[in-house]
Amino acid sequence: MADDENHELRERWRRTLLRALDTDECVINPERYGDNLLTRWAEPQRRYHTTAHLAAVLDHIDVLEEHADDPDLVRLAAWFHDAVYLPERSTNEERSARLAERALPEAGLTDARTAEVARLVRLTVSHDPADGDRNGEALCDADLAILAAAPDAYAAYAAAVREEYAFVPDDAFREGRAAVLRQLLALPRLFRTPHGAREWEAPARANLATEMDLLSA
């Protein structure tokens, strides 16, 4: 990521963290945490779950912020939701949530706010928030918004996911990826916010169906 883009993300982190605190003072330099997270998001094993994905999720939260009960906690959850990411592991979300539980109290967040951020991070395992969970709906919709991208952008996303799983043989990957797509297509709705339902549901389903056809070819 270019230095100016990194700088912008650092600024977004700082503003979000300071707004989430109950005081205007942060006892520890907030950039310390932002830099640690950006280093994690730039790890070499990542192809899709990169700083570009982080920035995109934050942009989508900006679009959905009026839906969330506490959009800054949703933004903090976005920063942490893939902070730990090893494609061969199934514990990434749990480990990411635990990272938030360690870091955010040090930065001055209350226990209740920290717990909400960690809850939201864990919710990205299923992307299935309960009805009325407005923070969860905003985060999950923002994270899944890539599914509704223009066809070329969606194809680039699918290719990047394949690169992250380069250690998996082609047949096994196709089988596993198809299972994920079938599970998504079987959901009564992919998006829970009004904006997501209106703007993203139909193109997302079209993209998923196209990828399923390609996997079957």
URHU-V19351 format. One record per run of one state. SS is the DSSP state (H for helix, E for strand, - for the rest). FROM is the first residue (numbers start at 1). TO is the last residue. If there is no record, write none. Layout:
ss-><SS;SS>
from-><FROM;FROM>
to-><TO;TO>
This chain:
ss-><-;H;-;H;-;H;-;H;-;H;-;H;-;H;-;H;-;H;-;H;-;H;->
from-><1;3;21;30;42;51;65;71;81;92;108;111;124;134;149;151;165;170;187;194;200;201;217>
to-><2;20;29;41;50;64;70;80;91;107;110;123;133;148;150;164;169;186;193;199;200;216;217>
